[in-house]
Amino acid sequence: MKNITINRKELYNLVWSTPMTSLAKKYLISDSGLRKICKKYEVPLPKAGHWEKLRAGKEVDIIELPTDYKGENEITLAFRAEGDNSIKGQLSPEEELRDEIENDSRINLIVPDKLTNPHKLVAETKHAHFNNENRFSKNFTGYLRSPLSISATKLLYGRALRIMDTFVKAMEKRGHLFQLKNESAHVIIFGEEFEIAIREKNKRIPKPKTNSSWQEYDYIPSGILVFSLRISYHNIEWTDGRQPLENQLSKIIAKLEIKGVEERDRHLRWEKEREIKEEQDRIKRIKEQEIEQELNRFKQLKQKASRWQEACQIRAYLADIEAKATQEQSLTEDLTNWLKWAKKKVDWYDPTISAEDESLAGVDKENLTFKKSGYY
């Protein structure tokens, strides 16, 4: 591992010449770790959007290095070895993707001061809102049907349009689509569908209490924009703060693309699990059918064995009657005819013989029942 020792001035020149994420890849330190060092040595950092403005050829503000610093002056940094993925200096997947997005030459993340040549969805949204006479009444931040979900008072509406226009164009350059569903645009990322919106945040102001037991509130526009992403049944939001929404677009796009992959993989897992479950159910059904068939075969065997045993008992009974009648010389013609009839029925009933008997046609041998035909 090779180390380098630099002074405070050299650290200042370093962070103002190279993005923090790129420095974190070069040195064995994380983005946040390098920021902490700069804070300790009172080295100012470029503001959000600094590098995007530079790439766009715009002017940027340079913060001078304070000269009244009295602390330590030397900082030691370690170079990252080739192939080194140690946790100390490793960027998170989201930070890696955000860095890649910020350096993507295909897209422009600088939100313009004026809306020019807007995307079709943005133009249609603007047209829908500005043609509604109630759209910009005082304190109105309600919903109006339009391709893109933008809800803000007139003071912030133009800014919200420019942010959304920059976002939509960048997303399409990244290979993502926008589709209308129920007259509202959804972004499609890796086959997954997400709802997006920009709204102005409201302040909830308690109304003077009345005789009612419920506390009532007024909702007043705050002048703060919120970009929201709806995933499944929950929202992820980015809000104006130390960084305005204009400077958070790379973060928003990175999160969307990561969530797109996660949702796609989750649905693929669900589909695979469903296919496995269906195959398990199919195998189970086949097995159950095989068992049912074997059980039915055995029942038939058992029934035939019972019939055979009964047939043997009947034959033994008939033989005994015939023997006694012969011995007693009482074997009459009627008894002989009856014995002949009985033996014929036993041969019909015996499963080892199953002789034909037209007089018992249609009779169920197992239950000895006869189902009569219906008559009209």
URRA-V62885 format. One record per residue. N is the residue number from 0. RES is the residue in one letter. OMEGA is omega in radians with two decimals (999 if undefined). D_FIRST is the distance of its C-alpha to the first C-alpha in whole Angstrom. Layout:
n=(N/N)
res=(RES/RES)
omega=(OMEGA/OMEGA)
d_first=(D_FIRST/D_FIRST)
This chain:
n=(0/1/2/3/4/5/6/7/8/9/10/11/12/13/14/15/16/17/18/19/20/21/22/23/24/25/26/27/28/29/30/31/32/33/34/35/36/37/38/39/40/41/42/43/44/45/46/47/48/49/50/51/52/53/54/55/56/57/58/59/60/61/62/63/64/65/66/67/68/69/70/71/72/73/74/75/76/77/78/79/80/81/82/83/84/85/86/87/88/89/90/91/92/93/94/95/96/97/98/99/100/101/102/103/104/105/106/107/108/109/110/111/112/113/114/115/116/117/118/119/120/121/122/123/124/125/126/127/128/129/130/131/132/133/134/135/136/137/138/139/140/141/142/143/144/145/146/147/148/149/150/151/152/153/154/155/156/157/158/159/160/161/162/163/164/165/166/167/168/169/170/171/172/173/174/175/176/177/178/179/180/181/182/183/184/185/186/187/188/189/190/191/192/193/194/195/196/197/198/199/200/201/202/203/204/205/206/207/208/209/210/211/212/213/214/215/216/217/218/219/220/221/222/223/224/225/226/227/228/229/230/231/232/233/234/235/236/237/238/239/240/241/242/243/244/245/246/247/248/249/250/251/252/253/254/255/256/257/258/259/260/261/262/263/264/265/266/267/268/269/270/271/272/273/274/275/276/277/278/279/280/281/282/283/284/285/286/287/288/289/290/291/292/293/294/295/296/297/298/299/300/301/302/303/304/305/306/307/308/309/310/311/312/313/314/315/316/317/318/319/320/321/322/323/324/325/326/327/328/329/330/331/332/333/334/335/336/337/338/339/340/341/342/343/344/345/346/347/348/349/350/351/352/353/354/355/356/357/358/359/360/361/362/363/364/365/366/367/368/369/370/371/372/373/374/375)
res=(M/K/N/I/T/I/N/R/K/E/L/Y/N/L/V/W/S/T/P/M/T/S/L/A/K/K/Y/L/I/S/D/S/G/L/R/K/I/C/K/K/Y/E/V/P/L/P/K/A/G/H/W/E/K/L/R/A/G/K/E/V/D/I/I/E/L/P/T/D/Y/K/G/E/N/E/I/T/L/A/F/R/A/E/G/D/N/S/I/K/G/Q/L/S/P/E/E/E/L/R/D/E/I/E/N/D/S/R/I/N/L/I/V/P/D/K/L/T/N/P/H/K/L/V/A/E/T/K/H/A/H/F/N/N/E/N/R/F/S/K/N/F/T/G/Y/L/R/S/P/L/S/I/S/A/T/K/L/L/Y/G/R/A/L/R/I/M/D/T/F/V/K/A/M/E/K/R/G/H/L/F/Q/L/K/N/E/S/A/H/V/I/I/F/G/E/E/F/E/I/A/I/R/E/K/N/K/R/I/P/K/P/K/T/N/S/S/W/Q/E/Y/D/Y/I/P/S/G/I/L/V/F/S/L/R/I/S/Y/H/N/I/E/W/T/D/G/R/Q/P/L/E/N/Q/L/S/K/I/I/A/K/L/E/I/K/G/V/E/E/R/D/R/H/L/R/W/E/K/E/R/E/I/K/E/E/Q/D/R/I/K/R/I/K/E/Q/E/I/E/Q/E/L/N/R/F/K/Q/L/K/Q/K/A/S/R/W/Q/E/A/C/Q/I/R/A/Y/L/A/D/I/E/A/K/A/T/Q/E/Q/S/L/T/E/D/L/T/N/W/L/K/W/A/K/K/K/V/D/W/Y/D/P/T/I/S/A/E/D/E/S/L/A/G/V/D/K/E/N/L/T/F/K/K/S/G/Y/Y)
omega=(-3.11/3.13/3.05/3.10/3.14/3.09/-3.06/3.14/3.13/3.06/3.11/-3.14/-3.11/-3.06/3.09/3.11/-3.07/3.10/-3.09/-3.11/3.10/3.10/-3.14/3.09/-3.10/-3.09/-3.09/-3.12/3.13/3.08/-3.11/3.11/3.12/3.09/3.12/3.10/3.13/3.11/3.14/-3.10/3.10/3.08/-3.12/-3.13/3.07/3.12/3.11/-3.13/-3.09/-3.04/3.08/3.11/3.11/3.14/3.14/3.13/3.13/3.10/3.12/3.09/3.10/3.13/-3.10/3.09/3.13/-3.09/-3.10/3.14/-3.07/-3.05/-3.14/-3.04/-3.07/-3.14/3.11/3.09/3.12/3.07/3.09/3.08/3.14/-3.11/-3.12/3.11/-3.11/-3.05/-3.06/-3.08/-3.04/3.06/3.06/3.10/-3.14/3.10/3.09/-3.12/3.12/3.11/3.13/3.12/-3.12/3.13/3.12/-3.07/-3.11/-3.00/3.08/-3.10/3.12/3.10/-3.07/3.10/-3.13/-3.13/3.11/-3.14/-3.08/3.02/-3.08/-3.13/3.13/3.13/3.13/3.10/3.11/-3.14/-3.12/-3.09/-3.08/3.10/3.10/-3.02/-3.13/-2.98/-3.04/3.00/-3.02/3.04/-3.10/3.04/-3.08/-3.05/2.98/-3.11/3.11/-3.10/-3.13/-3.10/3.09/-3.11/-3.12/3.04/-3.04/-3.10/-3.07/-3.00/3.13/3.11/3.11/3.09/-3.11/3.10/-3.13/3.13/3.11/-3.13/-3.08/-3.14/3.13/-3.14/3.13/3.07/3.11/3.07/-3.13/-3.04/2.99/-3.13/3.10/3.08/-3.05/3.10/3.12/-3.08/3.04/3.09/-3.12/-3.11/-3.12/3.10/-3.13/-3.02/-3.12/3.03/3.11/-3.14/2.95/-3.14/3.04/-3.12/3.12/2.98/3.12/-3.08/3.12/3.04/3.05/-3.10/3.10/3.11/-3.14/3.12/-3.12/3.05/3.13/-3.05/2.89/3.12/-3.03/3.09/-3.02/-3.05/-3.13/3.12/3.12/3.02/-3.09/3.11/3.14/3.12/-3.12/-3.08/3.11/-3.10/2.92/-3.05/3.00/-2.99/2.97/3.10/3.06/3.02/3.06/-3.13/-3.13/-3.08/-3.11/-3.06/3.13/3.11/3.14/-3.12/3.12/3.13/3.14/-3.10/3.09/3.13/3.08/3.10/-3.12/-3.14/3.10/-3.13/3.13/3.13/3.08/3.09/3.11/-3.12/3.11/3.11/3.12/3.13/3.11/3.13/3.13/3.13/3.08/3.12/3.14/3.12/3.13/3.13/3.13/3.13/3.12/3.11/3.11/3.11/3.14/3.13/3.12/3.12/3.12/3.11/3.14/3.10/3.11/3.09/-3.13/3.14/3.14/3.10/3.11/3.12/3.13/3.13/3.11/3.12/3.11/3.12/-3.14/3.12/3.12/3.12/3.14/3.13/3.14/3.11/-3.11/-3.12/-3.14/3.14/3.12/-3.13/-3.09/3.14/3.13/-3.11/-3.09/3.11/3.13/3.14/3.11/3.11/3.14/3.11/3.11/3.12/-3.08/-3.14/3.11/3.13/3.12/3.11/3.06/-3.06/-3.08/-3.11/3.11/3.14/-3.14/3.13/3.10/3.09/-3.07/-3.11/3.12/3.14/3.11/3.13/3.08/-3.08/-3.10/-3.09/-3.09/3.10/3.13/3.14/-3.12/3.08/3.10/3.10/3.09/999)
d_first=(0/4/7/10/13/16/20/22/24/21/20/24/23/20/22/25/24/22/23/21/20/19/16/15/14/12/10/9/13/16/19/21/18/18/22/22/20/22/25/24/24/27/26/28/27/29/32/32/33/32/30/33/35/33/33/37/38/39/38/36/36/33/33/33/30/32/33/34/31/31/27/24/23/19/16/12/10/7/7/7/7/10/12/10/13/12/15/14/13/16/19/22/24/27/24/23/27/28/25/26/30/29/28/31/33/36/37/38/37/39/42/45/47/50/51/51/52/51/50/53/53/52/55/57/56/57/60/61/60/62/65/65/67/66/62/62/64/63/60/60/57/59/58/60/60/57/55/52/52/52/54/54/56/57/55/52/53/52/49/48/50/47/44/46/46/43/41/44/43/40/40/42/40/37/40/42/45/48/51/54/55/58/58/55/51/49/45/44/41/40/44/44/46/45/47/46/48/47/50/50/50/53/54/56/59/61/65/67/68/72/74/72/69/66/64/64/62/61/58/57/55/52/51/47/46/45/43/44/43/45/43/46/47/45/44/40/41/39/41/42/40/37/36/39/40/39/36/35/36/33/32/36/35/32/34/37/35/33/36/38/35/36/40/40/38/40/43/42/42/45/47/45/46/50/50/49/52/54/54/54/57/59/58/60/63/63/63/65/68/68/68/71/73/73/74/77/78/78/80/82/83/84/86/88/88/90/92/93/93/96/97/98/99/102/103/104/106/108/108/110/112/113/114/116/118/119/120/122/123/122/120/121/121/119/117/116/115/113/111/111/109/107/106/105/103/101/100/99/97/95/92/92/95/95/99/100/102/103/104/101/99/96/96/93/93/90/92/95/95/97/95/98/98/98/101/102)
